[in-house]
């Protein structure tokens, strides 16, 4: 981190932008990790956080139809076509 800041400041800014945003420099990283390790050693028990459950999940794809639903859909299309065909024949006979 220190080498990059001295040699190529532009790449340093790009690679470590999150650290810079938090105000951390090359000399602040090691003490930060030492402090974190001390805190872990002081209380090594994992604290489980309660997660929020999603109320409803979004579906971006259509749900598959069952066999009965597919057959019903075909039956409706056939009936619609036959009705249309019958009305066309009745009009042409007049």
Number of C-alpha atoms within 10 A of each C-alpha: 12 10 10 15 15 9 10 10 12 10 12 17 15 10 13 16 13 11 14 14 9 8 9 14 13 14 10 11 12 10 10 11 11 11 11 12 12 11 11 12 10 9 9 10 8 7 7 6 6 6 6 6 7 7 6 6 7 7 7 6 6 6 7 8 10 9 9 9 11 12 12 12 13 12 12 12 12 12 12 12 11 12 12 11 11 12 10 11 11 9 8 8 6 5
